[in-house]
Amino acid sequence: MTINVFQAALLGIFACLASLPGMGGTTIGNYTLGRPLVGGLVVGIILGNVQLGIIVGAAIQLVYIALVTPGGTVSADVRAVTYIGIPLSILAIQAQGLDPNSAAAAGLAASLGAAVGTLGTVLFYGTATINLVWQGIGWKAMESGNWEKIKKTIPMVDFVLPWIGHILFSFLPTFVICLAGAPMVQAMKEFLPMDGIAMKTLFTVGSLLPAVGVAILCKQVINKPMDWVVFGFGFTLAAVMKCNLIASALIAVFFALINYEIQQAKTAKPAIAEGSAAAAADDDEEDEDI
């Protein structure tokens, strides 16, 4: 399998859209198109292997399931993870002849995604740096107080000029690396045999990365010891009862409704008590009047 010029160009365009706020805002761009699970579908469609794209995307998504960028601090760049890491992982899995559903394939995908994502931070900060130039242009226009100048400048700063940075730091790196992906993977296959220490180390590290992603998620969402019970119950549904995500979500909705009714009852109880006390006071006043 090879990646042609047209496919590499499409991957580069989606890498731009995945990190460009103008693409419907951050929600559609970074937090949807940029997620490996969604990007795996996109990459699979572009490369003509949807099933493998989703499998690889899901394996890499586990590593970055809790990735956020607080204050602009970025540990890994999802645009690189998704639109460089997933295509290279697909090529590597096929070149090595691995079963896409195997642990070895998932470990290889997670390792390549992590490596590319770490290097991709350079792309993120490069984009952020060049965007400072456009922000300076916008601030100067605002400070001038010239409404005609502001109307012409702000749309350019918001929707046109940022494409320059994204073409330089998103499109071109993605295009070049993906286009050269097949020879790079072939070279890796020749110089890093499957039974070698390097590949075994890669698979071992890759098998641990999903646990790191889940641990980061737990650190963010678990605030008290009882939360571990709820978290473990979800794994029990999947591992013991063989429930898929849809079934687990329906069960979660059922328990959420029960919890909602309990909380409503707790809220209504003091109000009922106050109403009873007020009614009793009214009765006492009527008795006194009589």
C-alpha positions in Angstrom: 0.0 0.0 0.0 1.3 3.5 -0.9 0.0 7.0 -0.4 -0.2 9.0 -3.6 0.0 12.8 -4.0 -3.7 13.3 -3.9 -4.2 11.3 -0.7 -1.2 13.1 0.9 -2.8 16.4 0.0 -6.1 15.5 1.5 -4.4 14.4 4.7 -2.6 17.7 4.8 -5.8 19.7 4.3 -7.5 17.8 7.2 -4.5 18.4 9.4 -5.1 22.1 8.8 -8.8 21.8 9.5 -8.1 19.8 12.7 -6.2 22.7 14.2 -7.8 25.7 12.6 -10.3 27.5 14.9 -12.0 29.0 11.8 -13.2 25.5 11.0 -16.4 25.9 12.9 -14.5 26.7 16.0 -12.3 24.6 18.3 -15.2 22.1 18.9 -15.4 21.0 15.2 -11.7 21.5 14.5 -9.4 20.4 17.3 -11.9 18.5 19.5 -13.6 16.6 16.7 -11.6 16.3 13.4 -8.4 16.3 15.5 -9.3 13.4 17.7 -7.7 10.1 16.6 -10.9 8.2 16.7 -12.7 10.6 14.3 -9.5 11.1 12.3 -9.1 7.3 12.0 -12.4 7.2 10.0 -11.3 10.2 7.9 -7.8 8.6 7.2 -9.4 5.2 6.5 -11.8 6.8 3.9 -8.9 8.7 2.2 -6.6 5.6 2.1 -9.4 3.2 1.1 -9.3 1.1 4.3 -12.0 2.3 6.7 -11.9 -0.7 9.0 -8.1 -0.5 9.6 -8.3 3.3 10.0 -10.9 3.0 12.7 -9.0 0.2 14.5 -5.7 2.3 14.5 -7.6 5.4 15.5 -9.2 3.7 18.4 -5.8 2.3 19.6 -4.2 5.7 19.5 -7.2 7.4 21.0 -6.7 5.5 24.2 -3.4 7.2 24.7 -4.8 10.7 24.1 -8.3 10.2 25.6 -7.6 12.8 28.3 -5.4 15.2 26.3 -6.2 18.9 27.0 -4.2 22.0 26.4 -4.4 24.0 29.6 -3.0 27.5 29.1 -1.6 26.5 25.8 0.6 23.8 27.3 0.8 21.0 24.8 2.4 17.6 25.5 1.5 16.2 22.1 0.0 17.6 18.9 -3.2 15.7 17.9 -3.0 17.0 14.3 0.3 15.2 13.9 -0.9 12.2 15.9 -4.0 11.8 13.8 -3.0 12.8 10.2 0.6 11.6 10.3 0.7 9.0 13.0 -2.4 7.0 11.8 -1.3 6.9 8.1 2.2 5.7 9.1 0.7 3.2 11.5 -1.6 1.8 8.8 1.4 1.5 6.4 3.5 -0.1 9.2 0.9 -2.7 10.2 0.4 -3.7 6.6 4.1 -3.8 5.8 4.8 -5.9 8.9 1.9 -8.2 8.0 0.3 -7.8 11.5 -3.3 -8.7 12.3 -5.0 -5.3 12.8 -6.9 -6.7 15.7 -3.8 -8.0 17.5 -2.1 -6.5 20.5 1.1 -6.1 18.5 -0.7 -3.9 15.9 -2.3 -1.8 18.7 1.1 -1.4 20.4 2.8 -0.4 17.2 0.1 2.2 16.4 0.2 3.6 19.9 4.0 3.9 19.8 4.2 5.5 16.4 1.4 7.9 17.4 3.2 8.9 20.6 6.4 9.5 18.8 4.8 11.6 16.1 2.7 13.5 18.6 5.7 14.5 20.6 7.5 15.7 17.6 4.3 17.5 16.5 4.6 19.9 19.4 7.1 21.7 17.2 4.3 22.2 14.6 1.9 23.5 17.3 4.3 26.1 18.7 5.4 27.1 15.2 1.8 27.7 14.3 1.2 29.6 17.5 4.3 31.8 17.0 3.4 32.8 13.5 -0.2 33.5 14.6 1.2 36.2 16.9 2.1 38.2 13.8 -1.6 38.2 12.6 -2.7 39.1 16.1 -0.4 42.1 16.1 -1.9 43.2 12.8 -5.4 42.9 14.2 -4.6 44.9 17.4 -3.0 47.7 15.3 -6.2 47.9 13.3 -8.3 48.0 16.5 -6.1 50.7 18.0 -6.4 52.9 14.9 -10.1 53.5 15.5 -10.6 53.5 11.8 -13.8 51.5 11.3 -13.3 50.8 7.6 -9.8 49.5 8.3 -11.1 47.3 11.1 -13.9 45.8 8.9 -11.3 44.9 6.3 -8.5 43.7 8.6 -10.3 41.6 11.2 -11.8 39.0 8.8 -8.4 38.7 7.2 -6.8 38.1 10.6 -9.5 35.6 11.7 -10.1 33.5 8.5 -7.4 34.2 5.8 -4.0 34.9 7.3 -4.0 31.9 9.7 -4.0 29.6 6.7 -0.4 30.7 6.0 0.8 29.3 9.3 -1.3 26.2 8.9 0.0 25.5 5.4 3.6 25.9 6.7 3.2 23.9 9.9 0.3 21.6 9.2 -0.2 21.0 5.4 3.4 20.8 4.2 4.8 18.5 7.0 1.8 16.2 6.7 2.0 16.1 2.9 5.8 15.4 2.8 5.9 12.8 5.6 2.8 10.9 4.4 4.0 11.0 0.8 7.3 9.5 1.9 5.6 7.2 4.3 5.8 3.9 2.3 9.7 4.1 1.9 10.1 5.1 5.5 8.0 2.2 6.7 9.9 -0.2 4.3 13.2 1.1 5.7 11.9 0.5 9.2 10.9 -3.0 8.2 14.4 -3.8 6.9 16.5 -2.2 9.6 14.1 -3.0 12.5 13.1 -6.6 12.2 10.1 -7.9 14.2 12.2 -10.2 16.3 14.8 -7.4 17.1 15.2 -5.7 20.4 14.1 -2.3 19.1 10.7 -3.6 17.8 10.1 -5.7 20.9 10.8 -2.6 23.0 8.5 -0.5 20.8 5.7 -3.1 21.3 6.2 -3.2 25.0 6.1 0.5 25.4 3.1 0.8 23.1 1.2 -1.7 25.1 1.6 0.4 28.3 0.6 3.7 26.7 -3.2 3.1 26.7 -2.9 2.5 30.5 -1.2 5.9 30.8 -4.1 7.6 28.9 -6.7 5.9 31.1 -4.7 6.9 34.2 -4.7 10.6 33.1 -8.5 10.4 32.5 -9.0 8.9 36.0 -6.9 11.7 37.6 -9.2 14.3 36.0 -12.6 12.8 36.6 -12.2 10.9 39.9 -12.5 13.2 42.9 -13.4 10.9 45.8 -12.9 7.2 46.6 -16.4 6.1 45.7 -15.9 7.3 42.1 -13.6 4.3 41.7 -16.6 2.0 42.2 -18.5 3.7 39.4 -15.4 3.6 37.2 -14.8 -0.1 37.9 -18.5 -0.9 37.2 -18.1 0.3 33.6 -15.2 -2.1 33.1 -17.3 -4.9 34.7 -20.1 -4.3 32.2 -17.6 -4.6 29.3 -15.4 -7.4 30.6 -17.8 -9.7 32.5 -21.3 -8.9 31.0 -19.9 -8.4 27.5 -21.8 -5.1 27.1 -20.8 -2.8 24.2 -20.7 0.9 24.4 -24.3 1.4 23.5 -25.6 -1.0 26.0 -23.3 0.5 28.7 -24.6 3.9 27.9 -28.2 2.8 28.2 -27.5 1.2 31.6 -25.7 4.5 32.6 -28.8 6.5 31.6 -31.0 4.2 33.8 -28.8 4.7 36.8 -28.6 8.4 36.1 -32.4 8.6 36.2 -32.5 6.7 39.5 -30.0 9.1 41.0 -31.9 12.1 39.6 -35.1 10.9 41.3 -33.3 10.3 44.6 -31.8 13.8 44.5 -35.2 15.3 43.6 -36.7 13.5 46.6 -34.0 14.8 48.9 -34.6 18.3 47.6 -38.4 18.1 48.0 -38.3 16.6 51.5 -37.3 19.8 53.3 -39.9 21.8 51.3 -42.6 19.3 52.3 -41.6 19.5 55.9 -41.7 23.3 55.8 -45.1 23.2 54.2 -46.4 20.8 56.9 -45.0 23.0 59.6 -46.7 26.1 58.1 -50.0 24.2 57.8 -49.8 23.2 61.4 -49.1 26.8 62.5 -52.1 28.0 60.5 -54.3 25.4 62.3 -53.1 26.5 65.7 -53.9 30.1 64.8 -57.4 29.1 63.8 -57.9 27.2 67.0 -56.8 30.3 69.0 -59.3 32.5 67.1 -62.1 30.1 67.9 
